[in-house]
Amino acid sequence: MISWFIVAIVYMQDGTERIKQMQKPFQTRELCQQFYRDTPSVRRDIMVMFPQQTGHTLVCLDQNQITEMESLST
Protein backbone atom coordinates (compact mmCIF):
# COMPACT_ATOMS: atom_id res chain seq x y z
CA MET A 1 0.00 0.00 0.00
CA ILE A 2 1.26 3.45 -0.92
CA SER A 3 1.35 6.14 1.76
CA TRP A 4 1.05 9.81 0.87
CA PHE A 5 2.74 12.69 2.71
CA ILE A 6 2.26 16.44 2.71
CA VAL A 7 5.42 18.06 1.37
CA ALA A 8 6.11 21.77 1.55
CA ILE A 9 8.33 23.30 -1.11
CA VAL A 10 9.53 26.53 0.45
CA TYR A 11 10.96 29.32 -1.70
CA MET A 12 13.67 31.32 0.04
CA GLN A 13 14.83 34.90 -0.54
CA ASP A 14 18.20 33.74 -1.87
CA GLY A 15 16.49 31.82 -4.69
CA THR A 16 16.90 28.38 -3.11
CA GLU A 17 14.15 25.95 -2.23
CA ARG A 18 13.73 23.92 0.93
CA ILE A 19 11.71 20.72 1.12
CA LYS A 20 9.92 19.79 4.34
CA GLN A 21 7.99 16.52 4.66
CA MET A 22 5.25 15.99 7.25
CA GLN A 23 5.58 12.73 9.14
CA LYS A 24 1.85 11.88 9.15
CA PRO A 25 1.02 9.41 6.35
CA PHE A 26 -2.30 9.31 4.51
CA GLN A 27 -3.87 6.33 2.77
CA THR A 28 -4.81 8.24 -0.38
CA ARG A 29 -3.67 11.34 -2.20
CA GLU A 30 -7.17 12.77 -1.90
CA LEU A 31 -7.18 12.43 1.92
CA CYS A 32 -3.75 14.07 2.02
CA GLN A 33 -4.92 17.02 -0.07
CA GLN A 34 -8.11 17.36 1.94
CA PHE A 35 -6.11 17.53 5.17
CA TYR A 36 -3.94 20.45 4.09
CA ARG A 37 -6.92 22.27 2.55
CA ASP A 38 -8.99 21.87 5.73
CA THR A 39 -6.18 22.44 8.27
CA PRO A 40 -4.90 26.04 8.21
CA SER A 41 -2.27 25.23 10.85
CA VAL A 42 -0.26 23.32 8.24
CA ARG A 43 0.46 26.56 6.34
CA ARG A 44 0.98 28.51 9.57
CA ASP A 45 3.56 25.97 10.74
CA ILE A 46 5.51 26.34 7.48
CA MET A 47 5.42 30.13 7.84
CA VAL A 48 6.73 29.86 11.42
CA MET A 49 9.49 27.37 10.50
CA PHE A 50 10.64 29.49 7.54
CA PRO A 51 9.90 33.15 8.39
CA GLN A 52 12.25 34.42 5.66
CA GLN A 53 10.44 32.59 2.86
CA THR A 54 9.06 34.34 -0.18
CA GLY A 55 6.32 31.69 -0.54
CA HIS A 56 5.60 27.99 -0.40
CA THR A 57 3.62 25.26 -2.12
CA LEU A 58 2.00 22.25 -0.47
CA VAL A 59 1.76 19.01 -2.44
CA CYS A 60 1.02 15.38 -1.65
CA LEU A 61 3.67 12.89 -2.73
CA ASP A 62 4.39 9.24 -2.10
CA GLN A 63 7.76 8.13 -0.73
CA ASN A 64 9.15 7.29 -4.18
CA GLN A 65 8.30 10.78 -5.45
CA ILE A 66 9.84 12.38 -2.35
CA THR A 67 13.06 10.38 -2.80
CA GLU A 68 13.21 11.38 -6.48
CA MET A 69 12.65 15.04 -5.64
CA GLU A 70 15.35 15.00 -2.98
CA SER A 71 17.84 13.40 -5.36
CA LEU A 72 17.18 16.15 -7.93
CA SER A 73 17.73 18.90 -5.37
CA THR A 74 21.20 17.72 -4.28
PyMOL commands that set and color helices and strands:
alter all, ss='L'
color gray80, all
select helices_A, chain A and resi 29-38+40-49+63-73
alter helices_A, ss='H'
color red, helices_A
select strands_A, chain A and resi 4-12+17-21+53-62
alter strands_A, ss='S'
color yellow, strands_A
deselect
rebuild
show_as cartoon
